[in-house]
Amino acid sequence: FRKFLTSDTDQALVIHGESGVGKTSFMAKAASMVNSILPMQAFVIPRFIGITPKSSNIQQLLYSLCHQLAFVTGGYRHEVPEDYKSLKMYFIDRVSLPFLL
């Protein structure tokens, strides 16, 4: 994980596997380590899909992510749209900002 974070890759880190193999535990530990590996270089917004009913709904998940992105990028939570199409555009706009990993 440390090697992945410190590499020059623009690839996503995808964790997958059967139920019970430790994906959630790995991601929780990885999320807690990011700031020590990359201090002041990344915002960590962990989401564990399927853990709660809200995290199983793409629109609710995207809305929650956008709320946190608004907070960490200096935006305002009230500006986060509620409809799915606008949420997608807002998300793309926020993650395209230069100070996000």
N, C-alpha and C positions, 0 to 999 in steps of 0.2 A: 504494500500500500504506500509506504513512504517513497519507494522508487517511482511508482506511478505519479504521485503528487509532484515530485521534483523533476520529472521528465519534461521534455518540450512537446509532448503529445497534445493533439487537439481531439483525441478520441475520448469517448465516454467510458466510464468504468461501469460495467454491468455485472451485477451479482445475481446469479440464478442458481436454482437447485431444488431438490425435492423438499417437501415439508419436513421440518425438524432437523435439518443439517446445520443450522446456525447462521443463516443469512441475516436475520434481524440482529443477532448478537454481534456479528462482524460489523454491520453497518453502524450500530450504536457506538461501538468502540472506535471505529474509523472516524465517525463524526466528532467524537470527543477529542481525537488526536490532531485534527486538521490545524487548529490554531497554534499548537506547539511545533508543528512541522513547517507551517507557512504563516508565521506571525504577521498580522496586519495585511495579509495578502488575499484573504478569502473570507466570504461570509458563508456560514454553514446553515442551511435550512433543511434539516432532515425531515423526511416524510416516509412513513412505513405504510405502504399501500396495502389495504385489505385488513388492517388491524382493527379499525373502527368502521362503522357504517359510512361515516362521512368520507373516509379515505378510499372507499370503494366507488364513490361517485366522482367521475372526472371533473365535472363542473364545480362541485364543492371543493375538491382537492386543489384545482387551479385557483379558485377564489381565495383559499387559505394561503397558498403560495404567494399570490399577488399581494395579499395584505402584508405578509412579511417582507416581500421585496420592496413594497412602498416604504416600509419603515426603514430598512437598511440602506435604501438609495436616496433618502431624503424626500420622498414623496409623501403624500397624505393618504391615509387609509380611505377617506371618504371619496377619493378620486377613482378608486378601484371599481370598474364596471361589474355588473352582475350577469349580463347575458354572455353566453358561451363564446360567441364570435368576438366580441369586444375583449373578453378576458384573454383569449388567445393572443390578440394583437398587443394588449397591455403587457402580457408576460414576455413576448418576444422583444418588445421595446425595452423592458427593464433588464432582461438578461443580456441585452446587447450593449449595455453601458460598459465603459472600459474598466471599471473597478470591480467587476464581478468575475468570479472564476467560473 
